[in-house]
Amino acid sequence: MKRFAVATVLLAGPCVFFVPQSYAHAQERHRFVTPSDLKWTDIPALGAGAKIAIIEGPMTEAVPFTAMIKLPADFKIAPHWHPAVEHVTVISGTFNIGMGDKLDTTKTQALTTGSVAIMQPRMNHFAWTKEETIVEAHGIGPWEVNYVNPADDPRKKAY
């Protein structure tokens, strides 16, 4: 029993010095974001009318990211995939999502407010809206949009 106590002290002792520093570091990054804090900008990767507000990032690095994406009514996102897991939570509206290489509005799942979608890396999927819809996307970057058919990439088209 005495050996166990000595081993515990020797192994746990250094934690006294490391835990407070880790805790303090986490506190520096702790923050709150309200809707009025969001800075909406165009998101060329999705096309004209789509807006993004980065909450945490950057999305191009191997770090956690969180972003709000606002899509106008009657918006379509052509089949695409992402290099990492994508988590999407519907904040408002209805986000219609389907899997596959062709956008087919009859083969989608309607995700209403509060719904969550989790797409694995390189899974081809597409989406569309009937009404303005806001989703929150989060995951670990780098995050990018890779279109199944490169001709569908709105970054290659003039606005």
C-alpha positions as CSV (number, residue, x, y, z in Angstrom):
1,M,0.0,0.0,0.0
2,K,2.9,2.3,0.9
3,R,4.4,1.7,-2.6
4,F,1.1,2.6,-4.2
5,A,0.9,5.9,-2.3
6,V,4.5,6.8,-3.2
7,A,4.0,5.9,-6.9
8,T,0.8,7.9,-7.0
9,V,2.5,11.0,-5.5
10,L,5.4,10.7,-7.9
11,L,3.2,10.3,-10.9
12,A,0.4,12.7,-10.0
13,G,2.7,15.4,-8.5
14,P,3.8,16.9,-11.8
15,C,0.1,17.3,-12.8
16,V,-0.2,20.0,-10.2
17,F,2.0,22.1,-12.3
18,F,0.6,21.2,-15.7
19,V,-3.2,21.2,-15.1
20,P,-3.4,24.9,-14.0
21,Q,-1.5,26.0,-17.1
22,S,-3.7,23.9,-19.4
23,Y,-6.8,25.2,-17.6
24,A,-5.6,28.8,-17.9
25,H,-4.9,28.3,-21.6
26,A,-8.4,27.0,-22.1
27,Q,-9.8,30.0,-20.3
28,E,-8.1,32.4,-22.7
29,R,-9.9,30.9,-25.6
30,H,-13.3,30.8,-23.9
31,R,-15.8,33.2,-25.5
32,F,-19.4,33.8,-26.3
33,V,-20.9,34.7,-29.7
34,T,-24.3,36.3,-30.2
35,P,-26.1,36.7,-33.5
36,S,-25.1,40.4,-33.6
37,D,-21.4,39.4,-33.4
38,L,-21.6,37.4,-36.7
39,K,-19.8,39.0,-39.7
40,W,-21.5,37.6,-42.8
41,T,-19.4,37.4,-46.0
42,D,-19.8,35.8,-49.4
43,I,-18.7,32.2,-49.7
44,P,-17.5,31.7,-53.2
45,A,-17.1,27.9,-52.8
46,L,-20.9,27.6,-52.6
47,G,-21.9,30.3,-55.0
48,A,-23.7,33.7,-55.3
49,G,-26.1,34.4,-52.4
50,A,-24.5,32.0,-49.9
51,K,-23.0,33.7,-46.9
52,I,-20.6,32.5,-44.1
53,A,-19.8,33.8,-40.7
54,I,-16.7,32.2,-39.2
55,I,-17.0,31.7,-35.5
56,E,-13.9,29.7,-34.8
57,G,-11.1,28.7,-37.2
58,P,-9.4,29.2,-39.6
59,M,-11.1,26.5,-41.6
60,T,-8.0,26.0,-43.8
61,E,-5.8,24.7,-41.0
62,A,-5.9,21.4,-39.0
63,V,-7.7,23.0,-36.0
64,P,-11.3,23.0,-34.9
65,F,-13.6,25.3,-36.9
66,T,-17.2,26.5,-36.4
67,A,-19.1,28.5,-39.0
68,M,-22.6,29.6,-39.7
69,I,-23.7,29.3,-43.3
70,K,-26.7,31.2,-44.6
71,L,-28.3,30.0,-47.8
72,P,-31.1,31.9,-49.7
73,A,-34.4,30.3,-50.7
74,D,-34.3,28.0,-53.7
75,F,-30.5,27.5,-53.4
76,K,-28.8,24.4,-54.7
77,I,-25.3,23.0,-53.8
78,A,-24.1,20.6,-56.4
79,P,-22.6,17.2,-55.4
80,H,-19.4,17.7,-53.6
81,W,-17.2,16.2,-50.8
82,H,-15.0,17.4,-48.0
83,P,-11.6,16.0,-46.9
84,A,-12.6,15.8,-43.3
85,V,-15.7,14.9,-41.3
86,E,-18.4,17.5,-41.6
87,H,-21.0,18.2,-38.8
88,V,-24.0,20.3,-39.8
89,T,-26.7,21.5,-37.4
90,V,-29.8,23.2,-38.9
91,I,-30.3,26.5,-37.0
92,S,-33.3,27.8,-39.1
93,G,-35.2,26.7,-42.1
94,T,-35.0,23.3,-43.8
95,F,-31.8,21.9,-45.2
96,N,-32.5,19.2,-47.8
97,I,-29.5,16.8,-48.2
98,G,-28.9,13.8,-50.3
99,M,-26.0,11.4,-51.1
100,G,-24.6,10.7,-54.5
101,D,-23.0,12.1,-57.6
102,K,-26.1,13.8,-59.1
103,L,-28.3,16.5,-57.5
104,D,-31.8,14.9,-57.3
105,T,-34.2,16.8,-55.1
106,T,-36.5,13.7,-54.9
107,K,-33.8,11.7,-53.2
108,T,-33.1,14.0,-50.2
109,Q,-33.7,14.0,-46.5
110,A,-35.4,17.2,-45.2
111,L,-33.6,18.3,-42.1
112,T,-35.6,20.8,-40.1
113,T,-34.5,23.2,-37.3
114,G,-32.5,21.3,-34.7
115,S,-31.6,18.4,-37.0
116,V,-28.0,17.2,-37.4
117,A,-26.1,15.7,-40.3
118,I,-22.7,14.0,-40.0
119,M,-20.9,13.3,-43.3
120,Q,-17.8,11.2,-43.4
121,P,-14.7,12.4,-45.4
122,R,-15.0,12.1,-49.2
123,M,-18.7,11.2,-49.1
124,N,-20.4,12.8,-52.1
125,H,-23.5,14.8,-51.1
126,F,-25.6,17.7,-52.3
127,A,-28.1,20.0,-50.8
128,W,-30.9,22.5,-51.6
129,T,-33.2,24.9,-49.8
130,K,-36.8,26.0,-50.4
131,E,-36.6,28.8,-47.9
132,E,-33.7,30.8,-46.4
133,T,-31.8,28.3,-44.2
134,I,-29.0,28.8,-41.7
135,V,-26.8,25.9,-40.7
136,E,-23.8,25.6,-38.4
137,A,-20.9,23.6,-39.7
138,H,-18.2,22.4,-37.5
139,G,-15.3,20.0,-37.5
140,I,-11.6,19.8,-37.7
141,G,-10.0,21.4,-40.7
142,P,-8.7,21.8,-43.2
143,W,-12.2,22.1,-44.7
144,E,-12.8,22.7,-48.3
145,V,-15.5,22.0,-50.9
146,N,-14.5,19.6,-53.8
147,Y,-17.1,19.3,-56.5
148,V,-17.7,15.9,-58.1
149,N,-18.1,17.6,-61.5
150,P,-15.5,20.4,-61.6
151,A,-17.8,22.4,-64.0
152,D,-20.3,22.8,-61.1
153,D,-17.7,24.7,-59.0
154,P,-19.1,28.3,-58.7
155,R,-15.6,29.6,-58.1
156,K,-15.0,28.9,-61.8
157,K,-18.1,30.9,-62.9
158,A,-18.5,34.7,-62.9
159,Y,-21.0,36.1,-60.4
